[in-house]
Amino acid sequence: MTPTGNSPKILVTGGAGFIGSHTVVSLVEAGFEPVIIDDFSNSERSALAGLRAILGRDVTCYAVDCNDAAAMDDIFQKETPLGVIHFAAYKAVGESVAKPLKYYRNNLDPLLLLLELMPKHNVKNLVFSSSCTVYGQPEELPVTEETPRLPAQSPYGNTKSIGEDILRDAVRAQIPVKVMALRYFNPIGAHPSAQIGELPLGVPANLVPFITQTAAGIRSSLTVYGDDYNTPDGTCIRDYIDVMDLADAHVQALRKLNEDTTEASYDVINIGTGRGETVLSVIKTFEEATDVKVNYVIGPRRPGDVEQVYADVSKANNVLGWTARRSLAESLRDAWQWQQKISL
Ligand code: WQD
């Protein structure tokens, strides 16, 4: 897709990462011109080649720490974007417990900088990457946006809650930004071309990359963390959202913000499928979708895991006109295709 000279530019911080790179594809397909800002501390430059293979053209990328005020100011000056999608953040729950200051610094300072630079450059639209982790273990399910946030179980989760509070308070103080905080549930899958996907560094903490690495023989077996929960098969329930559906939700949020004529606004929206799946059902669906067996054992519960969380997505449907379209089987098949590609 060749950009027209006047395609509105969108700064995508963390745009070489898992969700960021898939959102870059959706932005181009929707007629926007993404501008990636990524310091590659938690992503790989190979994502840029993957994007070129999908899009048939290069995407502007600044290899910059989005906490670098001078560099970010120059980028705003040069690119004059219509909006910003802020993905850049560390997201390893376990690491955040061991290194909290690294997480507070990296996940919050760049957000504060954006809130200074956007008004300076008259950029009003901001989509913020938040997480269902702010809900902890909800009393009632499915969770709506009115479900109370619970104290974070990790510094990572706390940076998402604090980030939402910073944005809410900035808007209350009439800082001229319009903000949508998207609370992701569990992003999975990969672009169907297998040119981009999830690149977990080291041993994957998340379920689906561990499944695909086990299926590929990289891991000898998957440990299912507990089967004594109060769920149909005893394993935890999550809402697994396809990364391309998640990417499309960002484009819809941007469009909605751009239509909004108010000076300052703040809103939060759940982005999930609205369906809960147990760990064992994900494994079974993977095996059926790929015809590949997954070796697994049942192990002890993982500390910090909530028993079940899945989204009420009626607000995303009503406000964004968005709904998840891809099935769990499609997402797992795409994840497997991607795993086979990077295991070559
Ligand atoms: C899912 C389920 C595990 C690995 C985390 C973050 C959250 C968000 C998504 C960023 C759980 C089980 C997992 C394994 C297993 N990230 N599991 N064996 O913990 O729901 O959410 O990633 O925003 O903030 O907290 O995702 O994929 O780690 O676990 O049994 O080897 O799979 O117990 O029930 P989680 P997950």
Residues whose N, C-alpha, C, O or C-beta is under 5 A from the ligand:
A	BS01	WQD	K91 V93 S131 T133 F185 N186 A205 N206 L207 V208 F210 T223 V224 Y225 C236 R238 V279 R302 D305
